[in-house]
Amino acid sequence: MASLNDLKIKIYADGADRDGILGLYKNELVKGFTTNPSLMAKAGNKDYRAFAKDILSAIKDRPFSFEVFTDDIADMERQAAEIKTWGANVYVKIPVTNTKGQSCLALVRKLTNEGVQLNVTALMTTQQVESVVDALAGGAPSIVSVFAGRVADSGVDPIPLMKRSVEICKKAPKAELLWASTRELYNIFEADACGCKIITVPHDIFKKFPGVGQDLHALSLDTVKAFYADATKAGYKL
């Protein structure tokens, strides 16, 4: 039966809810954390800097990725310069392009060669992975975030992309491939089988962890019991 303890992949918690993050910090399976501006806004965090510094005051011993949120590439460099000072465990997330489709690769190359730990994000093609890995080669420790879940949402099987990305990342030994936009618990096992180094897991999926490895006959019976109980409680009659 499947077991989370047998996995080689590192599980990072993806979210921006303070209590949720601190709760998952106690989970020995969680090896790092990521967030992004969309998650920050959804969680109701009004002050980006204040939230980051507060959570980093409690989490100093595991990688934590914070993303720049400007659309100007020159200003991304300014934001990255500040974010990197928030902690030795901080990775600065830089998108592969800005909203105009302008490449951020020159900035990625500059920052990594200056020793900034980067998490290059929003990649979805082999070509993007190749160009990002080329920019990161020889630089600081880094993460290459390929959005397998969003690729799957487009109707395309992400597995070939992720397997190819594993091979590409070998050109930059300090770059770790991350399976991003996880949609279901089984993605963790898929990412591990592909050879990905890291997977980001939304907080809600952690609630399903206790079910890993359960007997499927027992799960079938529990499902039938739940349907029966709900029908009885609703008082349905025919």
ZIHURA-V82867 format. One record per helix or strand. SS is the DSSP state (H for helix, E for strand). FROM is the first residue (numbers start at 1). TO is the last residue. Records with the same first field share a line. If there is no record, write none. Layout:
BEGIN
SS->FROM-TO / FROM-TO
END
This chain:
BEGIN
H->4-6 / 18-25 / 37-42 / 48-58 / 73-86 / 105-113 / 126-136 / 148-153 / 159-169 / 186-194 / 203-206 / 209-211 / 216-234
E->10-14 / 30-34 / 63-67 / 90-95 / 97-97 / 103-103 / 118-123 / 142-146 / 175-179 / 198-202
END
